[in-house]
Amino acid sequence: MKTLLIAALLASAGASHADDLSVTGFATLTAGKAYSGYDGQFLDAQCPCFIGNYEHGAVYDKNEWSATRESLAGLQLKYKLTDKLSATAQAVWRASRPGKLDVDWAYLSYDVAPDTTVQVGRRRLPIYAYSDSVYIGYSLPWVRVPQDIYGWEVGAYNGVNVRHTRSFGDWAVTGTLFAGQEVTKDNIEQRKIYYGYKVDDAWKHILGGYLDVSDDVFGARLIYMQNSIDLTFHPPGEDVSSSNGTRQRIIGLSGTIDYGNWLVRAEANRFMRPALDYKSSSWTTTVGYRVGQFTPLVGYSSYKEKLTPTYTSTQNDTTRFAAVRWDFRKNMDLKVQWDAVKDSSNYDFTHDAKLFSVTLDLVF
């Protein structure tokens, strides 16, 4: 469906009225280098090493400055078919995989009522506050979203959602229900960060909902989702094995404050897989202050897995970060950021490290 939708949108560009088709884009050039930490090996990376993005396996190491881990460019097309029906597609090119386009959005929207919209197709999985804009760097106060909380291997889904929006005085309230699935072959995060070999990862029977509440100063989101997980392991030289039907529940809460020159961002979630006796909790908070074109900020994030009699290989890490954003031109910004991760996992993971990174963002 996503291939047909993109093809239809591109074909319509030459035949449609200008008012019916909108084209927007974004790009991020990020360079970074890990330093000051564990001197050893982490899968293919020579440490000190730092995970800049879990979903796409972006691991910085000590060998050199790299601009190929997180740099990307994206294009979004939206075509208005009728007053109530529209089609949207978004494709992202990543420097880490130059020969491939990732399609995170490819869906149809139909307004069944002035305040109610049904969308069918492919969208970002809405389990985080910045799920929809996680790769649009210009929309973020940081170089990247805090990876202690934005660290899961599935970021999009194919399915349907229903959204209803109401206003109560100065407050906007939006409720959304969604359902679908995502099937990945040779999942990038599983291979590059956890196993080192091919793992097929499928999240099925996804069902959830979230509530957004906001005014000019405050914003909050409450999210609940449940699904099942099928994993198929392909270890080199060994038989293929699988683990199917593992149930998962996710609860998340996020909040924002934009008051005068101050900005505050906070987010927390919990992942639970009862059959595996698995529970994880993560949270992050950021405080910033705008001074003219500059926004310095500091923050902290944490990811913890609960140690139980049957779940002992726990991942535990915390990150301190500080950054400065410079809005030097309309629709462009330059950011510098320092991160320090402390890894106290109960198995041989990335260990401690620091990362210095620089990013140029633009939207058009």
C-alpha positions in Angstrom: 0.0 0.0 0.0 2.7 2.5 0.9 4.5 2.0 -2.5 1.2 2.5 -4.4 0.4 5.6 -2.3 3.8 7.2 -2.9 3.6 6.5 -6.6 0.1 8.0 -6.8 1.2 11.1 -5.0 4.2 11.6 -7.3 2.1 11.1 -10.3 -0.5 13.6 -9.1 2.2 16.2 -8.7 2.3 16.9 -12.4 -1.5 16.8 -12.9 -2.9 18.5 -9.8 -3.7 22.0 -9.0 -1.1 23.7 -6.9 -3.5 24.1 -4.0 -4.2 20.4 -3.9 -0.6 19.2 -3.4 1.8 20.3 -0.7 5.4 19.3 -0.5 7.6 19.9 2.6 11.0 18.6 3.5 13.6 18.4 6.3 17.2 17.5 6.6 19.7 17.0 9.4 23.5 16.8 9.2 24.9 15.4 12.4 28.6 14.7 13.2 29.7 13.0 16.5 32.5 11.2 18.2 32.6 9.0 21.3 35.4 9.4 23.8 36.4 8.9 27.5 35.1 5.5 28.4 35.5 1.7 28.2 38.4 0.6 26.0 37.1 -2.5 24.3 34.8 -4.0 21.8 31.0 -3.8 21.5 29.8 -5.9 18.6 31.2 -4.1 15.5 32.2 -0.9 17.4 35.5 -0.1 19.0 34.7 1.5 22.3 34.4 4.0 23.9 31.1 3.8 22.0 27.8 5.6 22.4 24.4 4.6 21.0 23.0 7.7 19.2 19.9 6.0 17.9 18.6 2.5 18.8 15.9 2.1 16.1 18.4 2.5 13.3 21.5 1.1 15.1 23.5 4.3 15.1 26.6 3.6 17.3 29.4 6.1 17.5 32.9 4.8 18.4 36.3 6.2 19.2 37.8 5.7 15.7 36.8 8.9 14.1 34.3 11.7 13.8 31.4 10.4 11.8 28.6 12.2 9.9 27.0 8.9 8.6 25.4 7.7 11.8 22.4 10.0 12.1 22.4 12.4 9.1 19.3 12.2 7.0 16.9 14.0 4.7 13.2 13.6 4.3 10.3 14.6 2.0 6.6 14.7 2.8 3.9 15.0 0.2 0.2 15.6 1.0 -2.4 15.5 -1.7 -6.0 16.7 -1.2 -8.2 14.4 -3.1 -11.5 15.9 -2.0 -12.6 18.3 0.8 -12.7 15.3 3.2 -10.1 12.9 1.8 -6.4 13.3 1.6 -3.3 11.2 1.1 0.1 11.7 2.9 3.5 10.0 2.4 6.8 10.7 4.0 10.1 9.1 2.9 13.5 9.4 4.7 17.0 8.9 3.3 19.7 8.1 5.8 23.4 8.4 5.4 23.8 5.1 7.3 21.9 3.3 4.5 22.4 5.4 1.3 20.7 2.9 -1.0 17.4 2.6 0.9 14.4 4.9 1.6 12.5 4.4 4.8 8.8 5.1 4.5 7.4 6.0 8.0 4.2 7.6 6.8 1.9 6.5 3.9 -1.8 6.9 4.8 -5.2 8.1 3.7 -7.1 10.5 5.9 -10.9 10.9 5.8 -12.8 13.5 7.9 -16.0 11.7 8.9 -17.0 14.8 10.9 -15.5 18.3 11.5 -13.8 17.0 14.7 -13.2 13.4 13.8 -10.7 11.9 11.3 -10.0 8.3 10.3 -6.6 7.4 9.0 -5.6 4.1 7.3 -2.1 3.1 6.3 1.4 3.5 7.8 2.2 6.0 10.6 4.8 6.4 13.3 3.9 4.4 16.4 2.6 7.0 18.9 4.2 5.8 22.1 6.3 8.9 22.7 5.7 12.6 22.9 7.9 13.2 19.8 6.9 10.1 17.8 5.6 12.0 14.8 8.6 14.4 14.6 11.4 12.3 16.1 13.5 12.6 12.9 12.7 16.2 12.1 15.6 17.7 13.9 14.4 21.3 13.6 11.4 20.4 15.8 13.6 19.2 18.6 15.3 21.2 21.3 18.1 18.6 21.5 20.5 17.2 18.8 18.4 13.9 19.2 15.6 12.7 21.4 16.9 11.1 24.7 17.7 7.6 23.8 17.2 6.1 27.3 13.5 6.5 26.6 13.3 6.5 22.8 15.1 3.2 22.4 12.7 0.6 21.0 13.2 -1.4 17.9 9.8 -0.8 16.3 8.9 2.8 15.4 6.1 2.6 12.9 3.0 0.5 12.3 0.5 -0.4 9.5 -3.1 -0.1 10.5 -5.9 2.4 11.3 -6.5 5.2 13.8 -9.4 7.4 14.7 -8.8 10.9 16.1 -11.4 13.2 17.8 -10.6 16.8 18.8 -12.5 19.2 21.0 -11.9 22.6 22.5 -12.8 23.7 26.0 -12.0 27.3 26.4 -8.3 27.8 25.9 -7.7 24.0 26.0 -7.5 21.6 23.1 -8.2 18.0 23.8 -7.5 15.2 21.3 -8.3 11.5 21.8 -6.9 8.8 19.5 -7.5 5.1 19.2 -5.2 3.0 17.0 -4.7 -0.6 15.9 -2.4 -2.5 13.5 1.0 -4.3 13.3 4.6 -4.0 12.1 6.7 -6.9 10.7 10.4 -6.3 10.3 12.9 -8.7 8.7 16.5 -8.5 9.9 15.6 -5.8 12.4 18.4 -3.2 12.5 18.4 -2.5 16.2 18.4 -6.2 17.2 21.3 -6.9 14.8 23.5 -3.9 15.4 22.9 -3.4 19.2 21.8 -6.6 20.8 22.5 -9.8 18.9 25.0 -9.2 16.1 23.1 -11.4 13.7 19.7 -11.5 11.9 16.6 -11.3 14.0 13.1 -10.9 12.6 10.9 -8.8 14.9 7.2 -8.5 14.6 4.8 -6.5 16.8 1.3 -7.8 16.1 -2.2 -7.2 17.5 -1.3 -3.6 18.3 -4.1 -1.9 20.1 -3.9 1.4 22.0 -5.0 4.9 22.6 -3.7 8.3 23.8 -5.0 11.5 25.1 -3.4 14.9 24.3 -4.3 18.0 26.3 -2.7 21.5 25.7 -3.1 25.2 25.9 -0.6 28.0 25.1 1.7 27.1 28.0 1.1 23.5 29.1 0.8 20.2 27.2 0.4 16.6 28.3 0.0 13.1 26.7 -1.1 9.9 28.3 -0.6 6.7 26.2 -1.5 3.1 26.6 -0.7 0.3 24.2 -0.7 -3.5 24.1 0.6 -6.0 21.5 2.2 -9.4 21.0 5.8 -9.9 19.9 7.1 -12.6 17.5 10.9 -13.0 17.3 12.8 -15.3 14.9 16.5 -15.8 15.5 19.0 -16.7 12.8 22.3 -17.3 14.6 25.2 -18.1 12.2 25.8 -21.9 12.0 22.9 -22.8 14.2 19.3 -23.8 13.7 16.6 -21.0 13.4 14.6 -20.6 16.6 11.6 -18.5 17.5 9.6 -17.0 20.4 6.1 -16.1 19.4 3.1 -14.5 21.0 4.8 -12.7 23.9 2.4 -10.2 25.3 3.5 -6.6 26.0 1.9 -3.6 27.6 3.1 0.0 27.5 2.1 3.0 29.6 3.5 6.5 29.0 3.1 10.0 30.3 4.7 13.2 29.0 4.5 16.9 29.6 5.7 20.2 28.3 5.9 23.8 29.6 6.6 26.8 27.4 6.4 29.9 29.6 8.1 33.1 28.5 11.7 32.2 27.8 11.5 28.9 29.7 11.0 25.5 28.3 10.5 22.2 30.2 10.2 18.7 28.6 9.5 15.6 30.7 8.5 12.0 29.7 8.3 8.6 31.4 7.1 5.2 30.3 6.9 1.6 31.4 7.2 -1.6 29.3 5.9 -4.9 30.7 6.1 -8.4 29.4 4.6 -10.6 32.2 5.4 -14.0 30.6 9.1 -13.1 30.7 8.9 -11.5 34.1 10.1 -8.3 32.4 9.5 -4.7 33.5 11.4 -1.6 32.4 10.9 2.0 33.4 12.5 5.1 31.8 12.2 8.8 32.2 13.8 12.0 31.1 13.6 15.7 31.9 15.0 18.8 30.2 15.1 22.5 31.2 16.1 25.3 28.9 16.0 29.0 28.7 15.9 31.1 25.5 18.3 34.1 25.2 17.7 35.8 21.9 18.6 33.3 19.1 20.2 30.9 21.6 18.6 28.2 23.8 20.9 26.5 26.3 19.5 23.5 28.0 20.4 20.7 30.4 18.8 17.3 31.0 18.9 13.8 32.4 17.5 10.5 31.3 17.3 7.0 32.8 16.5 3.5 31.7 16.1 0.6 34.2 15.1 -3.0 33.9 13.8 -4.8 37.0 16.0 -7.6 38.3 13.9 -10.7 39.0 14.6 -14.4 39.7 14.0 -15.2 36.0 15.2 -12.0 34.3 18.8 -11.4 35.3 20.4 -9.9 32.2 19.2 -6.4 32.9 20.1 -3.3 31.0 20.5 -0.2 33.1 21.9 3.2 32.0 21.6 6.9 32.7 22.6 9.9 30.6 23.4 13.5 31.5 23.3 16.0 28.6 23.8 19.7 27.9 23.2 21.5 24.6 22.9 24.9 23.0 20.6 25.6 20.1 21.3 28.6 17.8 18.4 29.7 15.5 20.7 31.7 13.3 18.4 31.7 10.2 14.7 31.2 9.4 13.9 27.5 9.2 17.5 26.6 10.2 19.3 25.9 13.5 22.8 24.8 14.7 23.1 22.7 17.8 26.0 21.4 19.9 25.5 18.8 22.5 27.5 16.9 25.2 26.3 13.5 26.5 27.7 11.3 29.3 26.2 7.8 29.7 26.8 5.6 32.7 26.1 2.0 32.0 25.5 -0.3 35.0 23.9 -3.3 33.1 24.2 -6.8 34.5 25.9 -8.0 31.3 28.6 -6.8 28.9 26.9 -3.9 27.2 28.3 -0.5 26.0 29.9 0.6 29.3 30.5 4.2 30.2 31.2 6.8 27.5 30.8 10.4 26.5 29.7 11.9 23.1 30.2 15.3 21.6 28.0 16.0 18.6 27.2 18.9 16.3 24.0 19.2 14.2 22.7 21.5 11.4 18.9 21.2 10.9 16.7 22.7 8.3 13.1 22.5 7.1 11.6 23.7 3.8 
